[in-house]
Amino acid sequence: MVEQHNKLRKYHVTYMSAKSQNDFIHLLGQDVQSKIVSEVNQASLFSIMADTTPDVSHNDKLAIAVRYVDNNCNIKERIVQICEVADKTVDGIADLIISTINKLQLDVNSFVFQGYDYASSMSSNIKGVHSKILEKLKRVVPYNPCQAHRTNTFVELAVKSNKMALNVFEVLKTYLFLQVLNDSAYLILNLSLLKVH
């Protein structure tokens, strides 16, 4: 009966347009975000980790993640916001992190640690985002370096000390750069690789 009704209708709604899909993704994202925020607010403490990276259109994005322990004593780490960085200064990034905490209605008094990479603009206890957050919140929120960045630095230094590994990574870096550069460069690279084999 439903099938017959659908055949007789003059129009068919599929919700498959790019706008509809983006609307669904946005709604699902809001729901997931609100559940994470609720879980974080139930935890007594949380830390913030943040890092910037350019997107495909070369705009800097700041990913803000929270780390907390849930009611079942499970350690959780969740990205809660990815926002465009309009002001790339230390003050601008610190303000963006604090405003995101407030906008998400996270309890800023439960914010007890901050974690960033080793870039002095983020980690410096004199002029970095770390110190600006201390200054703006008027209390101590210790900085703990991001362990993923620490591991990455270790691997990078280990590779730099091994000439063969360094060559492999240089080839991979060039390959990925050309692949991202554009399709024609990628085609030329693939043709060159075919000649090598």
PyMOL commands that set and color helices and strands:
alter all, ss='L'
color gray80, all
select helices_A, chain A and resi 2-8+18-42+90-103+108-110+120-123+129-137+147-160+163-181+183-196
alter helices_A, ss='H'
color red, helices_A
select strands_A, chain A and resi 46-54+60-69+75-84+111-115
alter strands_A, ss='S'
color yellow, strands_A
deselect
rebuild
show_as cartoon
